[in-house]
Each structure stands twice: as C-alpha cells, then as structure tokens.
Amino acid sequence: MLSIRDCLDYCDLTDDEVALVAEHVGIPDGAAAQVVCGMVQTPEGVLMLTTYMQDLIERATERGDLERAERAKSVCARFMADHPLPH
C-alpha cells in the first residue's frame, strides 16, 4: 500500500501544494493528496489546480493577508514550473 508521501513523490507534488488545494476545497490534507494526485495527471486537472491556487492568492490579497498571499504565490509558481499548462 502506498503512503501519502509515496503518492506525492510519484506525482511530484509538495505538501504545501496539497495544503493549498485542501484549503480551497475544504477537505483534509490526506484526502486532498489523493485527489490532487489524480488531477495532476491531466491537462484539465493541472488547469483546475492552478486556478484553485490563484483563487487563494486573490482571496488572501483581498483580505489584506499579504504574507499568506505571498506564500501562496510562491507555492503556485513552483507548481506551475513543475506542471506547465499546455499551450
């Protein structure tokens, strides 16, 4: 049986990326890890995950939580570098 860490390593995802998605959809990190590993396998899933992260950046900025927005931007930038959107 694969652990969550095995799954994240296989999908080339970080704990921070999963945590942002978990926050966006309101589910525990463990459940988010399973969902994200599946989503990252398709261009549509990568686009949706990128959108989730960008939504969190926007919400944090609107709340004035600039530290959180910067952290989310950093995580999103790494995700986009590792999982570029198809053109």
N, C-alpha and C positions, 0 to 999 in steps of 0.2 A: 504494500500500500504506500502511495506517495504522500509525503508530508506537504503541508502548505509551502514550506521553504523549497522543496523539490519542484513543486508546481511553478512557483515564482521564478526560480532559477531557469527552468525549462523555457518559460515564456519571456525571459529577460525583462522581468518587472522588479521594481523595488517596493519595499514596504511602504514608502511614502506615496508612491503612485496608487497603490491599493487603498491606502488610508484616505486619500482624496476622493476616490470613487465611492468608498464606503460612506464617507460624509455626505457626498452628493445625493446618493440614493437612500441613505438612512438605514443601512444594514451593517451588521458586524464585519470586522475586517476579514475574518475567516471565510464568510460567505462571499464577500466581495472578491477575495482572491480567486475563488473558484469561477465566479462569473467573468472576471477580468481576463483570466487565462483563456477562456473560450472566446471572448470578444476580440482579443488582440490577434487572433488567427485570421481575421477577415478585414479587408479594407473598410467595410462599413462599420465594423466594431471599433477599429482604430479611430475613425472619424468621430464616432459617438463618444469614445473615451476622451478624446481631445476636447470635444465640446463640453463634456462634464467638467473637465479641469478648468477650461476657460470660463465657464459659468461661476465656478467657485472663486476665481480671481476677481471677476466682476462684482460678485456679491460682497466679498471682503473689502474691495475698494469702495463700494457704495456705503458700507457700514463705517468706513474710516479705519478699518483694521489693516493698516498698511503693512505691518510686519507679516501678517497672515497672507496678504495678497502677494508679497514678495516671495515668501516661501512657496506658495502655490505656483507662482510664475517659474521659479527655479525647477520645481518638480515637473511642471508641464513642458518646459524647454528640454529637459533631459528625455522625457517620454517621446517628444516629437523628434528628437535627434535619433533615438533608438528605433522608433517606429514611424518613419516618414509617411505622410499621406501620399497616395498615388496621384499622379497628375492626369 
